[in-house]
Amino acid sequence: MDGAAEFAVNLPMVNLSPDPKDNFILAMSIAGQADLLVSGDKKHVQAINQVGNTMIVSPTKAVDLLKKNDAA
């Protein structure tokens, strides 16, 4: 990441979650080319597993992945 913030514009249309409010976050993950999307929503968001190239993980899994990345 080059800066402290990135702006996602021209978000793709996403209709993957049973909860329509989640689709905006999924679209931002795609547009921002995020590596990870961390969510505590097991029922809707985590159940998708991946959107585009973005892995969707629980907070616990994210911490584990970050620890492994630091150790490498």
VENZI-V798767 format. One record per residue. N is the residue number from 1. RES is the residue in one small letter. D_FIRST is the distance of its C-alpha to the first C-alpha in Angstrom with 2 decimals. Layout:
n=(N/N)
res=(RES/RES)
d_first=(D_FIRST/D_FIRST)
//
This chain:
n=(1/2/3/4/5/6/7/8/9/10/11/12/13/14/15/16/17/18/19/20/21/22/23/24/25/26/27/28/29/30/31/32/33/34/35/36/37/38/39/40/41/42/43/44/45/46/47/48/49/50/51/52/53/54/55/56/57/58/59/60/61/62/63/64/65/66/67/68/69/70/71/72)
res=(m/d/g/a/a/e/f/a/v/n/l/p/m/v/n/l/s/p/d/p/k/d/n/f/i/l/a/m/s/i/a/g/q/a/d/l/l/v/s/g/d/k/k/h/v/q/a/i/n/q/v/g/n/t/m/i/v/s/p/t/k/a/v/d/l/l/k/k/n/d/a/a)
d_first=(0.00/3.79/5.81/7.73/8.34/8.23/11.76/13.23/16.41/19.22/18.87/20.89/24.11/23.98/27.16/26.61/27.35/30.91/29.62/28.63/26.56/24.03/23.41/21.23/18.71/19.00/18.51/15.32/13.99/15.11/13.92/10.34/10.54/10.08/11.20/13.37/15.36/17.35/20.72/24.12/25.89/27.77/30.15/27.92/24.17/24.30/27.22/25.11/23.22/20.70/19.65/18.40/16.15/15.24/17.38/19.06/20.12/22.06/20.83/22.96/21.55/17.93/19.13/20.96/18.08/15.91/19.07/19.66/16.21/16.90/20.36/19.42)
//
